[in-house]
Amino acid sequence: MNPAFAGLTIIAALFMLLGTGMPIAFALGLAAFAALFIESGWNIFYVLGDTMFSGIANIAYVSIPMFVLMGAAVASSPAGADLYSALDRWLNRIPGGLVLSNIGACAIFSGMTGSSPATCAAIGKMGIPEMLNRGYPASVATGSIAAGGTLGILIPPSITLIVYGISTETSIGRLFMAGVFPGIMLTVMFMIWALIDCSRKGYRFAGLDIRYTLAERLAGLPRILPFLLIIAGTLFVLYGGIATPSEAAGAGAFLTLVVVILAYRLFRFRPVSGIFASAMRESVMIMMIMASAELFAFALSSLFITQTVAAAIADLEVNRWVLMAVINVFLLVAGMFLPPVAVIVMTAPMLYPIITQAGFDPYWFAIVLTINMEVGLITPPIGLNLFVINAIAPGVATRDILWGALPYVLVMLLAIVILCLFPGIATWLPNHMMGVSQ
């Protein structure tokens, strides 16, 4: 079968399965299985299990359920509400201060969870109703949370950066470092846009009648400081080479669970079991997507689709920045239809040799790729954060959520341009702390 025709066929089959509402992991696996069965017949059963298992049989992947558990412990407790309230008391006098509070809470919460849906859900449950009650338009309230939640896959610890590191055999600690300054930069850019938009539209009057004393502003800090210390400690042992990602994630999850139970007195079995159940569901979902994506990538490789695409990209006799633009467009389109984990598992091994041969830093590229995936989280048809926001605020039309999130999509695209102009934003910290990568 011609690789180009085979590629178009398997992609079309995948989109058809996704269009039926089938879970992404099953759609990926079924499309891959059908292609391999047509190509190899019954022999595919000899490699089916091994291929899927090999996609997740890596000790470094232990860090994923541990970071998910860490996020579930925080998301299942009032910690998100405490974080949001603490920031609101400091920022409520600023034009659009409530929007800034939400974005700031999303950024900090991202460092606790590494997950975009968890960040959206935890901050959105508190932030969206509060903004609506204070007179903010539904599009502003939901769009800012949808966009702020995307920071969960950029600010370390990030599950997508872990997957990229394992897929390309690059240092996860260095990847986390590379995400620090871009994460801060994107958060600040989100806040600047929110400040400009709210000042221009006159939302500065929302909440001005609410005043907090210094004592009230300081009152919320003791409950959130332990979580910030855990984040700092987890990243310190990673950056310092004291522990592996799996060890740091395990310690962070344990400490977070202990703090949540003690701080919020969750001494009964039901809330604690709910935390583990939530973590298990999300972990299994991620692992299933990764295993199915591995099978899908194997199918693409077996049918010589991957090699054909890679050769076509590599043979483009264009400036390397034109090549990077082509790759970015490809990632943006892929991110609109597939979750970040699936995109990274399928494309990172193929793109890694291409971008390194073109002279691009692979850690810088990981950040650019991640921001591309952030765009996909808030754009249809498979915008995961859009579904999360819909579940939190069912009374808000999807059109309003999309219009509210659109400006933040443009901000993310601007962030990619800035990273292309100033790659040191991503590479300086890891190079300074761990030496220049070879």
C-alpha positions in Angstrom: 0.0 0.0 0.0 1.3 3.4 -0.9 2.4 5.2 2.4 0.7 8.5 1.5 -2.6 6.7 0.7 -2.2 4.6 3.8 -1.6 7.6 5.9 -4.6 9.5 4.7 -6.8 6.4 5.2 -5.7 5.7 8.8 -6.1 9.4 9.7 -9.6 9.5 8.1 -10.5 6.4 10.0 -9.3 7.9 13.2 -11.4 11.0 12.7 -14.5 9.0 11.8 -14.1 7.0 15.1 -13.6 10.2 17.1 -16.7 11.6 15.4 -18.8 8.8 16.9 -17.9 9.9 20.4 -15.6 7.0 21.0 -13.0 7.5 23.8 -9.7 8.8 22.3 -7.7 5.8 23.5 -10.1 3.3 21.9 -10.3 5.3 18.7 -6.5 5.4 18.4 -6.1 1.7 19.2 -8.9 0.5 16.9 -7.7 2.6 13.9 -4.2 1.3 14.4 -5.4 -2.3 14.8 -7.5 -2.1 11.6 -4.6 -0.8 9.6 -2.2 -3.4 10.9 -4.7 -6.2 10.4 -5.2 -5.2 6.8 -1.5 -5.1 6.3 -0.4 -8.2 8.2 -3.5 -10.3 8.9 -3.7 -12.4 12.0 0.0 -12.1 12.7 -0.8 -8.7 14.3 -2.0 -10.6 17.4 1.6 -11.7 18.1 2.8 -8.1 18.6 -0.4 -6.3 19.7 0.0 -6.8 23.5 3.8 -6.4 23.5 3.6 -3.1 21.5 1.0 -1.5 23.7 2.7 -2.7 26.9 6.1 -1.4 25.8 4.5 2.0 25.4 4.0 2.3 29.1 6.7 -0.1 30.5 9.1 2.5 31.6 10.0 3.1 35.2 10.0 6.9 34.7 6.2 6.7 33.9 5.7 5.9 37.6 6.0 9.7 38.1 2.8 10.3 36.1 0.3 8.6 38.5 2.2 10.1 41.5 1.8 13.6 40.1 -1.8 12.9 39.3 -2.3 11.7 42.8 -0.7 14.9 44.0 -3.1 16.9 41.9 -6.1 14.8 42.9 -5.4 15.4 46.6 -5.3 19.1 46.1 -8.3 19.2 43.7 -10.5 17.1 46.0 -9.9 19.4 49.0 -10.7 23.1 49.6 -7.1 24.0 48.7 -8.1 25.4 45.3 -10.7 27.6 46.9 -8.2 28.8 49.6 -5.6 29.6 47.0 -8.2 31.5 44.9 -9.5 33.4 47.9 -6.0 34.4 49.1 -5.1 35.9 45.7 -8.5 37.6 45.4 -7.9 39.5 48.7 -4.6 40.9 47.4 -5.8 41.7 43.8 -9.4 42.7 44.1 -8.6 46.5 43.9 -6.9 46.1 40.6 -8.9 46.6 37.4 -10.1 43.1 36.5 -8.5 41.8 39.7 -10.8 38.8 39.9 -9.6 37.7 36.5 -6.0 38.2 37.5 -6.7 36.2 40.7 -8.1 33.3 38.6 -5.1 33.3 36.3 -2.6 33.5 39.1 -4.4 30.7 41.0 -4.3 28.6 37.9 -0.5 29.2 37.5 0.2 28.2 41.1 -2.2 25.3 41.1 -0.5 24.0 37.9 2.7 23.6 40.0 0.7 21.4 42.3 -0.9 19.2 39.7 0.9 19.1 36.4 -2.6 18.6 34.9 -4.7 21.0 32.8 -8.1 19.5 33.5 -7.5 19.3 37.3 -6.4 23.0 37.3 -9.5 24.0 35.3 -11.8 22.1 37.5 -10.3 23.1 40.9 -10.1 26.9 40.1 -13.2 27.1 37.9 -15.5 25.7 40.5 -14.8 28.6 42.7 -13.8 31.3 40.2 -16.5 31.1 37.5 -19.5 31.5 39.9 -17.8 34.3 41.8 -17.0 36.3 38.6 -20.5 35.8 37.3 -21.9 37.0 40.7 -19.7 40.2 40.5 -21.0 41.1 37.0 -18.2 39.8 34.7 -19.5 38.6 31.3 -19.7 34.8 31.0 -17.2 34.8 28.2 -14.6 36.6 30.4 -15.2 34.3 33.3 -15.1 31.0 31.5 -12.4 32.0 28.9 -9.9 33.1 31.5 -10.2 29.8 33.4 -10.1 27.7 30.2 -6.9 29.5 29.2 -5.4 29.6 32.7 -5.9 25.9 33.0 -3.7 25.2 30.1 -0.7 26.4 32.2 -1.1 23.0 33.9 0.9 21.2 31.1 3.6 23.9 30.9 4.5 24.9 34.5 6.5 22.1 36.1 5.8 19.4 37.2 4.2 18.8 33.8 2.9 15.4 32.7 3.4 16.3 29.0 7.1 17.2 29.6 7.6 13.9 31.3 6.1 12.1 28.3 8.3 14.1 25.9 11.4 13.4 28.0 10.7 9.6 27.9 9.7 9.6 24.2 12.9 11.5 23.2 15.2 10.2 25.9 16.0 13.7 27.2 16.4 14.8 30.8 13.1 15.4 32.6 14.8 17.6 35.1 16.2 19.8 32.4 12.8 19.9 30.7 11.2 21.0 33.9 13.8 23.8 34.2 13.1 24.8 30.6 9.5 25.3 31.5 9.9 27.6 34.4 10.5 31.0 32.7 8.2 30.3 29.8 5.5 29.4 32.3 6.0 32.6 34.2 6.2 34.6 30.9 2.9 33.1 29.6 1.2 33.7 33.0 2.3 37.4 32.9 1.2 37.7 29.3 -2.2 36.3 30.2 -2.5 38.8 33.1 -1.4 41.7 31.0 -4.1 40.9 28.4 -6.7 40.5 31.1 -5.7 43.8 32.7 -5.9 45.6 29.3 -9.2 44.0 28.4 -10.9 44.7 31.7 -9.6 48.3 31.9 -10.8 48.9 28.3 -14.3 47.4 29.0 -14.7 49.0 32.4 -14.7 45.9 34.6 -12.6 47.8 37.1 -15.7 48.6 39.1 -16.4 44.9 39.8 -15.6 44.2 43.5 -14.4 47.7 44.4 -16.9 47.8 47.2 -15.2 44.8 48.9 -12.3 45.8 51.1 -9.9 43.5 53.0 -7.7 44.5 56.0 -4.1 43.4 56.0 -4.9 40.8 58.7 -7.6 39.3 56.4 -5.2 39.2 53.5 -2.6 37.4 55.5 -5.2 35.0 57.1 -5.3 32.7 54.1 -1.6 32.2 53.6 -0.9 29.6 56.3 -3.1 27.0 54.5 -1.5 27.5 51.1 2.2 27.9 52.2 2.7 24.1 52.9 1.6 23.3 49.3 4.0 25.9 47.9 6.8 24.5 50.0 6.0 21.0 48.7 6.2 22.3 45.1 9.5 24.0 45.8 10.9 21.0 47.6 9.8 18.6 44.8 11.4 20.8 42.1 14.6 21.3 44.2 15.3 17.6 44.6 14.7 17.2 40.9 16.8 20.1 39.8 19.5 19.3 42.3 19.8 15.7 41.1 19.0 14.4 44.5 16.1 12.2 43.3 14.7 10.8 40.1 11.4 12.1 38.8 9.6 9.0 40.1 11.1 9.4 43.6 10.4 13.1 43.7 6.8 12.6 42.5 6.2 9.8 45.1 7.5 12.0 47.9 5.6 15.0 46.7 2.3 13.0 46.4 2.8 11.5 49.9 3.5 14.9 51.5 0.6 16.5 49.7 -1.8 13.8 50.8 -0.6 14.2 54.4 -1.0 18.0 54.4 -4.5 17.8 52.8 -5.7 15.2 55.3 -4.3 17.2 58.3 -5.1 20.7 57.1 -8.7 19.9 56.1 -9.3 17.1 58.6 -10.2 14.5 56.0 -10.0 11.7 58.5 -12.9 9.6 57.2 -12.4 6.8 54.7 -14.8 8.2 52.0 -12.9 11.5 51.1 -9.5 9.8 51.1 -10.8 6.9 48.9 -12.3 9.5 46.6 -8.9 11.1 46.1 -7.4 7.7 45.2 -10.3 6.8 42.9 -10.0 10.2 41.1 -6.2 9.7 40.7 -6.7 6.2 39.4 -9.3 7.2 36.8 -7.1 9.9 35.4 -3.9 7.8 35.5 -5.6 4.9 33.7 -7.0 7.3 31.1 -3.5 8.7 30.5 -1.8 5.3 30.4 -4.5 3.9 28.0 -4.0 6.9 25.7 -0.2 6.4 25.8 -0.5 2.6 25.1 -2.9 3.2 22.2 -0.8 6.0 20.9 2.2 3.7 20.9 0.3 1.2 18.9 -0.8 3.9 16.5 2.8 5.1 16.1 3.8 1.5 15.5 1.2 1.2 12.8 2.4 4.4 11.1 6.0 3.2 11.2 5.1 -0.3 9.9 3.3 1.2 7.0 6.2 3.5 6.4 4.0 6.5 6.9 6.3 8.0 9.6 9.4 7.6 7.6 7.7 9.1 4.5 6.5 12.1 6.4 9.9 12.6 8.2 11.8 12.3 4.9 9.4 14.8 3.3 9.9 17.3 6.1 13.7 16.7 6.1 13.9 17.1 2.4 12.3 20.5 2.4 15.0 22.8 1.1 13.9 25.8 3.0 15.2 28.0 5.8 15.2 26.2 9.1 12.7 28.8 10.5 10.3 28.0 7.6 10.7 24.3 8.6 9.9 25.2 12.2 6.8 27.1 11.0 5.7 24.0 9.1 6.2 21.8 12.1 4.3 24.3 14.3 1.3 24.3 11.9 1.3 20.5 11.9 1.4 20.4 15.7 -1.4 23.0 16.0 -3.7 21.0 13.7 -2.8 17.7 15.5 -3.5 19.3 18.9 -7.0 20.3 17.8 -7.9 16.7 17.3 -5.8 14.7 19.8 -4.8 15.2 23.5 -1.3 16.4 24.2 -0.1 13.0 25.5 -1.1 11.2 22.3 0.4 13.9 20.0 3.7 13.8 21.9 4.0 10.0 21.9 3.3 9.8 18.2 5.3 12.8 16.9 8.1 13.5 19.3 10.3 10.5 18.2 9.8 11.5 14.6 10.4 15.2 15.0 13.3 15.0 17.4 16.0 14.1 14.9 14.6 16.6 12.4 14.7 19.6 14.8 18.2 18.6 16.2 19.6 18.2 12.7 18.2 21.7 11.9 20.1 23.1 14.8 17.3 23.6 17.3 17.6 22.9 20.9 15.4 19.9 21.8 14.5 21.4 25.3 13.5 24.7 23.7 11.4 22.7 21.2 9.7 20.8 24.0 8.4 24.1 25.3 7.2 25.3 21.9 5.5 22.0 21.4 3.8 22.2 24.8 2.5 25.7 24.1 1.1 24.3 20.8 -0.6 21.6 22.8 -2.0 24.3 25.1 -3.7 25.9 22.1 -5.3 22.6 21.3 -6.8 22.3 24.8 -9.0 25.3 24.2 -9.9 25.0 20.5 -12.5 22.7 19.0 -13.3 20.0 18.2 -11.4 18.1 20.9 -10.7 21.0 23.3 -10.5 19.1 26.6 -10.6 22.3 28.7 -13.8 23.4 26.9 -15.5 20.2 28.1 -14.3 20.8 31.6 -15.6 24.3 31.7 -18.9 23.1 30.1 -19.3 20.7 33.0 -18.5 23.4 35.6 -20.8 26.1 34.0 -23.5 24.3 32.0 -25.5 27.5 31.8 -22.8 29.2 29.7 -23.0 28.6 25.9 -20.0 27.0 24.3 -19.8 29.9 21.9 -19.2 32.3 24.8 -16.4 30.1 26.2 -14.8 30.0 22.8 -15.0 33.8 22.3 -13.6 34.3 25.8 -10.7 31.9 25.2 -9.8 33.2 21.7 -7.7 36.2 22.8 -5.6 33.9 25.0 -5.0 31.6 22.0 -3.5 34.7 20.2 -1.4 35.4 23.3 0.0 31.8 23.2 0.8 32.2 19.5 2.6 35.4 20.4 4.5 33.5 23.2 5.7 31.0 20.6 7.0 33.9 18.4 8.8 35.4 21.4 10.4 32.1 22.2 11.6 31.8 18.6 13.1 35.2 18.9 14.6 34.7 22.3 15.1 31.0 22.9 17.2 31.8 26.0 13.9 32.2 27.9 13.7 28.4 27.8 17.3 27.4 27.6 19.1 29.8 30.0 18.0 28.2 33.3 18.7 24.6 32.5 22.1 25.5 30.8 23.0 27.7 33.9 22.0 25.0 36.4 23.0 21.8 34.6 25.5 23.0 31.9 25.0 23.3 28.2 23.3 20.2 26.7 25.2 18.2 24.2 
